[in-house]
Amino acid sequence: MASVEHIDGTGPSGEDGVRRRDFINIAAVSFAGVGAVAVVLPLIDQMNPSADVLALATSPVDLSAIQPGQAIKTTFRSQPLFVRQLTPKEIAEADKVDASTLRDPQTLEERTVDGKKQWLVTMGVCTHLGCVPLGAGEGENRGEYGGYFCPCHGSSYDTAARIRKGPAPKNLEVPKFSFTSDTAILVG
């Protein structure tokens, strides 16, 4: 004989039990959840960086050919990167500036690696509108503060690549980098 379910959900003996409708609801919600995960995971995964982007995530730079007072231009993540070996005079000029008087206050120590104060690594992109400043190449205009000069709108940076004059709101960006030896760095 088939059992009869009462309207209140109790069985013939009056006991509460898992109703068939409850099981179907739970199964439907579970199935929908699994389906949603199957759709969402590939969408999230496609936001991960591709292999070619990951390959550009770090860039090694050889410092052995850079003499004191010289700079090189290279690229990092498809943007210009300036690497300069500061002279003792340039370091002294940067150190004598009171950082609290600057628009974007930073000391040279904050912009370099401990014990390697002579190596200044910055992105070669003006913080005003993204032009490439002069000063890294031989004979280029370094501006009145001896660092970098942006020809687009006249921003001048000092020897520590800190903004000193012009419309740029911030110092040239210092990317994350580390020394892999005394003559090589890894940027990124």
N, C-alpha and C positions, 0 to 999 in steps of 0.2 A: 504494500500500500504506500502511496506517495505521501510525503509529509506536506503539510499545508503551512504556509507562512502567513502569519497574521499581519495586519496593516501596521502595527507598531514595530515590526521587525523581529518579533520573538517567534520562536518555533512553536510547535504544537504543545510542547511541555512548558512554554512560558520562558525559556532560557534565551538570553541574548547570544547571538552567533554572528559570524561573518556572513553577511548576506552576499549573494551572487552579484548584486549591483555594486557593492563596495569593491569586490574583487575586480570587476570590469573597470571601474573608475581608476583604481590604483594601477592596473595594467595599462590603461590608456595614457595616464599621466606619465608613467615610466617610459613608455614607448615614445611619447612626444619629447621627453627630456633627452633620451638617447639620440633622437633625430636632430634636436636642436644642437647638441654637442657635435654631432657629425657634420653639421653645416657650419657652425661657428669656428671650429678648430682650423680648417683650411683658411678661413678669412683672417684669423689672427696670425697664422703661420706666414701668410704672404706679406705681412708687415715686417718680418725679420729682414735684416740686410742681406743682400745677395752676396755671392762669393767674391765678385769683383769689388764690391764696396768693402768687404772685410779685408781684402788684400791691400786696400789703400788706407786701412785704419792706422797703420804705423808706417813711418818712413825713416830709414837710417840716413844719417848725414855724417860724412867724413870731415873732420875739422882740421886735419893735418896740413892742408894747403893754405889755411887762413892765417895771415900774419897779423900781429897787433895793429889795430887801426883799420883793418880791412873787414869787409863784409861780403857775403855771397847771397845770391838769390837762388832759391830752389822752390820746389812746390810741395805742398802737403794738402791732401784732400782737394786737389785741383785748384788750390789758392796759393798765391805767392807766400813764401816763408823767407824771412831775413835772419841770417846767423852772423853775428858780428863779434869779433874779438876786440874788446875795449882795451885801450892803452891805459897806463897808470894815470895819465893826465885826464882822460875821459872819465875814468872812475872817480877821480878827485872832484871833477866838475859836477858829476851827478850826486856825489855824497855831500857837497857843500850846500845844496839846495834844500831849504826847509820844506819837507813834504807836505806840511799842513797848509802851505800857501798855494799848492797846486790844485787845479780843477779836479783832477782825479788823483788824490793823494796816495802815492806809493813810493817806497824807498827802493834804491837799486837792489838791496838785499831781498826785498819781497819779489823782485822780478827776475832773480837769478837763483841758481842752485848753490847751497851752502858749500863754501870752499872753492867755488868756480865762478867767482864774481866777475871775471873778465869775459865770460861767455854770455851774450845777450841773444836770446832766441825769441823772435816775435813774428806774428803774422804780418805780412806786407799789405795790409788792407786798412786804409784810413777809416777811422770810426765815424766820420761825418757822412759820406755818401758812397764809400766803398772804392774809391780810386786807389791806385798803387802809388805810394809816396816814393820820392827820389831819395838817394843817399846811400843806397847799398852798392851801387855800381861805381867804378873808378871815375872820378871827375864829376859826378852828379852833384847837384845843389843839395846841400845838407841843411839849409835854413840857417837862421841866425843863432840857433842854439846848438848847432853842430851834430844833430842827430839825423832826422829825416824831414823832408819838406814835401807836402802834398801840392802839386801844381794845379789841381782842380779848383780849390777854394782858398789856398794859402795857409793851411794848418802847418805849424812848425812843432816838431818834437825834439826833445833834448837827447843827450847821449845815452840816456836810459830808456828812450822811446816813450817818454811821458809827454803828454800834450802841454804845450806852453803858450801857444798863441794860435788864434784862428777859430773856426767854427766847430772843430771836432770836439765831441763831448767827453771822450774817454781816451786813455792811453792806448797805444797799439797793444793788441791782445798777445799775451804770452801763453802759448799752448802747453799742454802737459808734455814734458820730455824728461828723459833720464840719460845719464852717461853710461855707456856700455864699456868704455875704456877711456883713457886720457885723451884720445884723439877721435872719438866717435860718440854720437848721441843717437837715441831712438826717440823720434817725435811721435806722440800719440799714445 
